[in-house]
Amino acid sequence: MRRHLLIIGLLLLGLGATAQAMELEGDFTAILAGEPVLVESEASKFWFDMEGVLNLDLYLSGLWINNTTVLSIGGLQFSRLSWGFQNGVALEDTFILAPNIIEFDDDLLNTIVFASPDTGGLVGVPLALFFQDPVSGFDLARLLSPTLTGPLIFRKKVVDFWLALGGVLFETHLLFADLGSPQTPNFQIGGIFEVSGYTPVARLSAATYIGARQGGECFGVCKPEERLLAGRVVEGLALEEEKLSLVGLKLLGGEHALRLTLELSDGLPRLSKLEVESHFSWRGLQIEYLARFAAGLGLVQEQLSLAWERDRLKLKVLLLDNTGAFSFPYKQLVAEFAVGKLEVENLLLLSPEAGLADRLTASLELESGLSLVSTTEFLGGGFYSQRLGLSRDWDGLVLRGDVTFRTGFMLGARLLLKLEF
């Protein structure tokens, strides 16, 4: 981390003569959060976290540098240094330090397939349910907190390269990762090589995965700034997958995409995954359907999305099925409407893990820059929590606080301060 800040400092000093061409932007967010840990409705101890997120962006004549640092009560939790430029070709380099690394599949639920350190019970967890945060913003942080006890070490490096020649785009993504521990490092490398271009009917692309697979990785407590979705490293530098995509095919009044994934079996390629995606629009109704087939063309996952919008009213239905039986055990309904300065959103989520979850959020702008937010959550058909928040926005400064209650006592409180410069 010190090395990263030193590099940025040297660049700032060395480029002082060209300060007029240099632009520095950034923001700092501080969060205080806490809640009791319950054992049979009794608070046995108090879980507390203090977190700060510093984001810096430097632009200079086509060169950009970004540094994102997350600090928690236990110390540094995540640090990412990225830089790149675009001048005929495009190059981006990302370096990540973190005490942990979480790898998840590219399935519809972003299922965890690997964790280091592995504290038990993480593999198989559907991260997508936490990313949507239908129940509690504390849950994912508490789930992953046992993996943050180690020191900050190198976890991931990504080098991205893009080159366009004659209407054909060439992409190279080199991946370097440490899947081990501070005591026993396990360095692995991989690469994703892609060629794409437009045909008269659609966009055609081919991607080769060597020592890597489709999916993503996250670090820390997997907040949005702690996620990488370009692919995940696997052990052994071998040809893992070949992905062929045809996107933007217009047929039968809709727009479609076809993606095939091939794997090597006994030295021969075999079809391991087929994905079909369709999008239709009818009288303001947006219809999207996604189906995934495994080897043997058996249906394994599907997703159906219906969205409709008129004036200040929005409705969306999302159905997920990971059984291949067209049963859609995961169901989500989102309704949004606005009246004057009042905005209301209701999210219903039905899942086998949590049952029925309902989140009702209402926000009211009291005056310029001042707003009140109320979030009521129900779980399993009963009351779960009530969160009340107040925020004030000034030019470059955001102050936000909220308190959460459950069945008559304080469940948690948060204070957020965000400064932009």
C-alpha positions as CSV (number, residue, x, y, z in Angstrom):
1,M,0.0,0.0,0.0
2,R,2.8,2.4,0.9
3,R,4.4,1.5,-2.4
4,H,1.3,2.5,-4.3
5,L,0.9,5.8,-2.6
6,L,4.7,6.5,-3.2
7,I,4.2,5.9,-6.9
8,I,1.3,8.3,-7.0
9,G,3.3,10.9,-5.0
10,L,6.3,10.7,-7.3
11,L,4.0,11.1,-10.4
12,L,2.4,14.2,-8.9
13,L,5.9,15.7,-8.1
14,G,7.3,14.8,-11.5
15,L,4.4,16.2,-13.4
16,G,4.2,19.5,-11.5
17,A,5.3,21.5,-14.6
18,T,2.2,20.2,-16.5
19,A,-0.3,20.9,-13.7
20,Q,-2.6,22.7,-16.1
21,A,-3.1,19.5,-18.1
22,M,-3.6,17.4,-15.0
23,E,-6.9,16.7,-13.3
24,L,-7.3,15.1,-9.9
25,E,-10.6,13.9,-8.6
26,G,-11.6,11.7,-5.7
27,D,-14.0,11.0,-2.8
28,F,-13.7,9.6,0.7
29,T,-16.6,7.7,2.4
30,A,-16.6,6.9,6.1
31,I,-19.0,4.4,7.6
32,L,-19.7,3.5,11.2
33,A,-21.9,0.4,11.7
34,G,-22.9,-1.9,14.6
35,E,-25.5,-4.3,15.7
36,P,-26.0,-6.9,18.5
37,V,-25.2,-10.6,17.8
38,L,-28.3,-12.5,18.8
39,V,-28.5,-15.9,20.5
40,E,-32.1,-17.0,21.1
41,S,-33.4,-13.4,21.1
42,E,-30.6,-12.4,23.5
43,A,-27.8,-10.0,22.6
44,S,-24.7,-11.9,23.6
45,K,-22.2,-9.4,22.2
46,F,-22.1,-6.4,20.0
47,W,-20.7,-6.5,16.4
48,F,-19.1,-3.2,15.4
49,D,-17.4,-2.1,12.2
50,M,-15.8,1.2,11.2
51,E,-15.0,1.5,7.5
52,G,-13.5,4.1,5.2
53,V,-13.3,4.1,1.4
54,L,-10.8,6.4,-0.4
55,N,-11.1,6.7,-4.1
56,L,-8.6,8.8,-6.1
57,D,-8.5,9.5,-9.9
58,L,-5.7,11.2,-11.8
59,Y,-6.0,12.2,-15.5
60,L,-3.1,13.4,-17.5
61,S,-2.9,13.6,-21.3
62,G,-4.6,10.3,-22.0
63,L,-3.0,8.6,-19.0
64,W,-5.3,7.8,-16.0
65,I,-4.5,6.4,-12.5
66,N,-7.0,5.2,-10.0
67,N,-6.4,4.1,-6.4
68,T,-9.3,2.6,-4.3
69,T,-8.5,1.8,-0.6
70,V,-10.9,0.3,1.9
71,L,-10.0,0.5,5.6
72,S,-12.0,-1.3,8.3
73,I,-11.7,-1.4,12.1
74,G,-9.1,-4.2,11.7
75,G,-6.9,-2.2,9.3
76,L,-6.5,-2.2,5.6
77,Q,-9.2,-4.5,4.0
78,F,-8.6,-3.8,0.2
79,S,-6.4,-1.8,-2.0
80,R,-6.6,-1.5,-5.8
81,L,-4.2,0.4,-8.0
82,S,-5.1,0.8,-11.7
83,W,-3.6,2.7,-14.5
84,G,-4.1,2.9,-18.2
85,F,-4.0,4.9,-21.4
86,Q,-5.6,5.0,-24.9
87,N,-3.7,6.1,-27.9
88,G,-4.5,3.9,-30.9
89,V,-4.3,1.0,-28.5
90,A,-5.8,0.7,-25.0
91,L,-4.0,-0.7,-22.0
92,E,-5.2,-1.2,-18.4
93,D,-3.2,-2.6,-15.5
94,T,-4.8,-3.5,-12.1
95,F,-3.0,-4.6,-8.9
96,I,-5.0,-5.8,-5.9
97,L,-4.0,-6.3,-2.3
98,A,-6.4,-8.0,0.1
99,P,-6.4,-10.6,3.0
100,N,-8.8,-12.9,1.0
101,I,-10.0,-13.9,-2.4
102,I,-13.5,-15.2,-3.3
103,E,-14.2,-16.8,-6.6
104,F,-17.7,-17.2,-8.0
105,D,-19.2,-18.9,-11.0
106,D,-21.0,-17.1,-13.9
107,D,-24.2,-18.8,-13.1
108,L,-27.4,-16.8,-12.5
109,L,-26.8,-16.9,-8.7
110,N,-23.0,-16.1,-8.7
111,T,-22.3,-19.2,-6.6
112,I,-19.1,-19.2,-4.6
113,V,-16.8,-22.0,-5.9
114,F,-13.6,-21.1,-4.1
115,A,-12.5,-19.1,-1.0
116,S,-9.1,-18.3,0.5
117,P,-8.9,-18.5,3.4
118,D,-11.7,-21.0,3.5
119,T,-13.4,-20.7,6.9
120,G,-16.0,-23.3,6.0
121,G,-19.5,-23.0,4.6
122,L,-18.7,-20.4,1.9
123,V,-18.5,-22.7,-1.1
124,G,-22.0,-22.9,-2.6
125,V,-23.3,-19.6,-1.2
126,P,-25.3,-17.6,-3.8
127,L,-23.7,-14.2,-3.8
128,A,-26.3,-12.7,-6.1
129,L,-28.9,-12.8,-3.3
130,F,-26.5,-10.7,-1.1
131,F,-25.7,-8.3,-4.0
132,Q,-29.4,-7.5,-4.2
133,D,-29.5,-6.9,-0.5
134,P,-33.2,-7.8,0.0
135,V,-32.9,-8.4,3.8
136,S,-29.9,-6.8,5.6
137,G,-26.9,-4.8,4.6
138,F,-24.9,-6.4,7.4
139,D,-25.3,-10.0,6.4
140,L,-22.6,-10.4,3.7
141,A,-20.0,-8.4,5.8
142,R,-20.6,-10.7,8.8
143,L,-20.5,-13.8,6.6
144,L,-17.1,-12.9,5.1
145,S,-15.6,-11.2,8.2
146,P,-13.8,-14.4,9.3
147,T,-11.8,-14.3,6.1
148,L,-10.4,-10.9,6.9
149,T,-8.2,-11.8,9.8
150,G,-5.0,-12.2,7.9
151,P,-2.6,-9.5,6.6
152,L,-3.0,-7.6,3.4
153,I,-1.1,-9.5,0.7
154,F,-1.0,-9.7,-3.1
155,R,-4.2,-11.3,-4.4
156,K,-4.7,-10.3,-8.1
157,K,-3.1,-8.6,-11.0
158,V,-4.9,-8.0,-14.3
159,V,-3.4,-6.7,-17.5
160,D,-5.9,-5.8,-20.2
161,F,-5.0,-4.9,-23.8
162,W,-7.3,-3.8,-26.7
163,L,-6.3,-3.3,-30.3
164,A,-8.7,-2.5,-33.3
165,L,-7.5,-3.4,-36.8
166,G,-9.7,-3.2,-39.9
167,G,-13.0,-3.5,-37.9
168,V,-11.7,-6.4,-35.8
169,L,-11.1,-6.0,-32.1
170,F,-8.4,-8.0,-30.4
171,E,-8.5,-8.3,-26.6
172,T,-6.0,-9.9,-24.2
173,H,-6.7,-10.2,-20.5
174,L,-3.7,-11.6,-18.5
175,L,-4.6,-12.8,-15.0
176,F,-2.2,-13.4,-12.0
177,A,-3.5,-14.5,-8.6
178,D,-2.4,-15.9,-5.3
179,L,-5.0,-18.5,-4.2
180,G,-3.0,-19.5,-1.1
181,S,-2.2,-18.0,2.2
182,P,0.5,-15.7,3.6
183,Q,2.4,-18.8,4.9
184,T,1.8,-20.9,1.8
185,P,1.4,-18.8,-1.4
186,N,-0.3,-20.5,-4.4
187,F,0.5,-18.3,-7.4
188,Q,-1.5,-19.1,-10.6
189,I,-1.6,-17.4,-14.0
190,G,-4.2,-17.4,-16.7
191,G,-5.3,-15.6,-19.8
192,I,-8.4,-14.8,-21.8
193,F,-7.8,-14.0,-25.5
194,E,-10.8,-12.7,-27.5
195,V,-11.4,-11.6,-31.2
196,S,-14.6,-9.9,-32.2
197,G,-16.1,-8.1,-35.1
198,Y,-19.4,-7.3,-36.8
199,T,-21.0,-9.3,-39.5
200,P,-24.0,-8.1,-41.6
201,V,-26.4,-9.8,-39.2
202,A,-24.7,-9.7,-35.7
203,R,-21.6,-9.3,-33.7
204,L,-19.4,-12.4,-33.7
205,S,-16.7,-13.1,-31.0
206,A,-14.5,-16.0,-30.0
207,A,-12.8,-16.1,-26.6
208,T,-10.2,-18.7,-25.4
209,Y,-9.7,-19.3,-21.7
210,I,-6.3,-20.7,-20.6
211,G,-5.8,-21.2,-16.9
212,A,-9.0,-19.3,-16.4
213,R,-12.8,-19.7,-16.5
214,Q,-15.9,-17.6,-16.9
215,G,-17.0,-16.0,-13.6
216,G,-15.7,-13.4,-11.3
217,E,-13.7,-12.7,-8.1
218,C,-14.2,-10.4,-5.2
219,F,-12.2,-9.4,-2.1
220,G,-12.8,-7.9,1.3
221,V,-16.6,-8.1,1.9
222,C,-17.4,-8.1,-1.9
223,K,-18.7,-4.5,-2.1
224,P,-19.1,-3.3,-5.7
225,E,-15.7,-1.6,-5.7
226,E,-14.2,-4.9,-4.5
227,R,-15.4,-7.1,-7.4
228,L,-13.8,-8.1,-10.7
229,L,-16.1,-9.7,-13.3
230,A,-13.7,-10.4,-16.2
231,G,-13.0,-14.0,-15.3
232,R,-11.4,-16.2,-12.5
233,V,-8.1,-18.0,-12.3
234,V,-8.0,-21.8,-11.9
235,E,-5.0,-24.0,-11.0
236,G,-3.0,-25.3,-13.8
237,L,-2.1,-23.4,-17.0
238,A,-4.3,-25.5,-19.4
239,L,-6.9,-24.8,-22.0
240,E,-10.1,-24.6,-20.0
241,E,-12.8,-23.1,-22.2
242,E,-13.6,-21.8,-25.7
243,K,-16.5,-19.4,-25.9
244,L,-18.3,-18.5,-29.2
245,S,-20.9,-15.7,-29.2
246,L,-23.3,-14.3,-31.7
247,V,-25.0,-11.1,-30.3
248,G,-27.5,-8.7,-31.8
249,L,-29.2,-11.2,-34.2
250,K,-32.6,-9.7,-35.2
251,L,-35.2,-12.3,-35.8
252,L,-39.0,-12.7,-35.3
253,G,-39.4,-9.1,-34.1
254,G,-36.8,-9.5,-31.3
255,E,-33.1,-9.3,-30.7
256,H,-31.3,-12.5,-29.8
257,A,-27.9,-13.7,-28.6
258,L,-26.3,-17.2,-28.8
259,R,-23.3,-18.3,-26.7
260,L,-21.6,-21.6,-26.8
261,T,-18.9,-22.8,-24.4
262,L,-16.6,-25.7,-25.4
263,E,-14.3,-27.7,-23.1
264,L,-11.6,-30.3,-23.9
265,S,-12.4,-33.9,-23.0
266,D,-9.8,-36.5,-23.8
267,G,-8.1,-34.0,-26.1
268,L,-11.4,-33.3,-28.1
269,P,-13.7,-30.3,-27.8
270,R,-17.2,-31.0,-26.4
271,L,-20.1,-28.6,-25.8
272,S,-20.3,-27.9,-22.1
273,K,-22.7,-25.0,-22.1
274,L,-25.2,-23.4,-24.5
275,E,-26.8,-20.0,-23.7
276,V,-29.8,-18.5,-25.6
277,E,-30.9,-15.0,-24.8
278,S,-33.9,-13.2,-26.4
279,H,-35.3,-9.7,-26.0
280,F,-38.7,-8.5,-27.2
281,S,-40.6,-5.3,-26.9
282,W,-44.4,-5.1,-27.1
283,R,-46.5,-2.0,-26.3
284,G,-44.1,-0.8,-23.7
285,L,-43.5,-4.2,-22.2
286,Q,-39.9,-5.4,-22.2
287,I,-39.5,-9.2,-22.3
288,E,-36.2,-10.9,-21.7
289,Y,-35.6,-14.6,-21.6
290,L,-32.3,-16.4,-20.9
291,A,-31.9,-20.2,-21.0
292,R,-28.7,-22.2,-20.2
293,F,-28.2,-25.7,-21.3
294,A,-25.5,-28.1,-20.0
295,A,-23.7,-30.9,-21.8
296,G,-26.2,-33.0,-23.6
297,L,-28.4,-29.9,-24.1
298,G,-30.3,-30.4,-20.9
299,L,-31.8,-27.2,-19.5
300,V,-30.1,-26.3,-16.2
301,Q,-30.9,-22.6,-15.6
302,E,-33.3,-20.0,-17.0
303,Q,-34.3,-16.5,-16.3
304,L,-37.4,-14.6,-17.4
305,S,-37.7,-10.8,-17.0
306,L,-40.8,-8.6,-17.6
307,A,-40.5,-4.8,-17.3
308,W,-43.0,-2.1,-17.9
309,E,-42.7,1.7,-17.4
310,R,-45.1,4.6,-17.9
311,D,-44.5,8.1,-16.6
312,R,-43.4,7.7,-13.0
313,L,-44.5,4.1,-12.6
314,K,-42.2,1.1,-13.1
315,L,-42.9,-2.6,-12.7
316,K,-40.4,-5.4,-13.1
317,V,-40.8,-9.2,-12.6
318,L,-37.7,-11.4,-12.5
319,L,-37.9,-15.2,-12.3
320,L,-34.9,-17.4,-11.8
321,D,-34.8,-21.2,-12.2
322,N,-31.6,-23.2,-11.3
323,T,-33.4,-26.6,-11.5
324,G,-34.1,-26.8,-15.3
325,A,-37.7,-27.8,-14.5
326,F,-39.3,-24.5,-15.4
327,S,-40.4,-24.1,-11.8
328,F,-38.7,-20.7,-11.1
329,P,-38.1,-21.1,-7.3
330,Y,-36.5,-17.6,-7.2
331,K,-39.1,-14.9,-7.9
332,Q,-38.6,-11.1,-7.6
333,L,-41.2,-8.3,-8.1
334,V,-40.1,-4.7,-8.1
335,A,-42.6,-1.8,-8.2
336,E,-41.6,1.9,-8.2
337,F,-43.7,5.0,-8.4
338,A,-43.3,8.7,-7.5
339,V,-45.8,11.3,-6.5
340,G,-44.4,14.8,-6.2
341,K,-41.2,14.6,-4.1
342,L,-42.2,11.1,-2.7
343,E,-40.6,8.0,-4.3
344,V,-41.7,4.5,-3.3
345,E,-40.1,1.2,-4.1
346,N,-41.4,-2.3,-3.1
347,L,-39.2,-5.3,-3.6
348,L,-40.6,-8.8,-3.1
349,L,-38.2,-11.8,-3.2
350,L,-39.2,-15.4,-2.8
351,S,-36.3,-17.9,-2.5
352,P,-35.9,-21.4,-1.0
353,E,-33.2,-20.1,1.4
354,A,-35.0,-17.2,2.9
355,G,-38.6,-17.8,2.0
356,L,-40.6,-14.6,1.3
357,A,-38.7,-11.3,1.8
358,D,-40.3,-7.9,1.3
359,R,-38.6,-4.6,1.3
360,L,-40.6,-1.3,1.2
361,T,-38.6,1.9,0.7
362,A,-40.0,5.4,0.7
363,S,-37.9,8.5,0.3
364,L,-39.1,12.1,0.6
365,E,-37.1,15.1,-0.3
366,L,-37.9,17.6,2.5
367,E,-35.9,20.5,1.0
368,S,-33.0,21.1,-1.3
369,G,-30.4,18.5,-0.5
370,L,-32.3,17.1,2.6
371,S,-34.1,13.8,2.3
372,L,-35.8,11.2,4.6
373,V,-35.7,7.5,3.8
374,S,-37.7,4.7,5.5
375,T,-37.1,1.0,4.8
376,T,-39.4,-1.7,6.2
377,E,-38.4,-5.3,5.7
378,F,-40.5,-8.5,6.2
379,L,-39.0,-12.0,6.2
380,G,-41.0,-15.2,6.1
381,G,-44.3,-13.4,6.3
382,G,-43.4,-11.6,9.5
383,F,-41.8,-8.3,10.5
384,Y,-38.0,-8.2,10.2
385,S,-36.7,-4.7,10.6
386,Q,-37.3,-1.0,10.2
387,R,-34.7,1.4,9.1
388,L,-35.0,5.2,9.3
389,G,-32.4,7.4,7.6
390,L,-31.7,11.1,7.1
391,S,-29.3,12.5,4.5
392,R,-28.1,15.9,3.6
393,D,-26.2,16.8,0.4
394,W,-24.1,19.8,0.0
395,D,-21.8,20.6,-2.9
396,G,-19.1,17.8,-2.7
397,L,-20.3,16.6,0.8
398,V,-22.9,14.0,1.7
399,L,-23.8,13.2,5.3
400,R,-26.1,10.2,5.9
401,G,-27.2,8.4,9.0
402,D,-29.7,5.7,9.7
403,V,-30.8,3.5,12.6
404,T,-32.4,0.0,12.3
405,F,-34.9,-1.5,14.7
406,R,-36.1,-5.0,15.1
407,T,-39.0,-6.0,17.5
408,G,-38.6,-3.0,19.8
409,F,-34.8,-2.7,20.2
410,M,-32.0,-1.2,18.2
411,L,-30.6,-3.7,15.8
412,G,-28.0,-1.4,14.2
413,A,-26.9,2.1,13.4
414,R,-24.8,3.6,10.6
415,L,-23.2,6.9,9.9
416,L,-21.9,7.7,6.4
417,L,-19.8,10.8,5.5
418,K,-18.8,11.2,1.8
419,L,-16.5,14.0,0.7
420,E,-15.9,14.6,-3.0
421,F,-13.0,16.7,-4.3
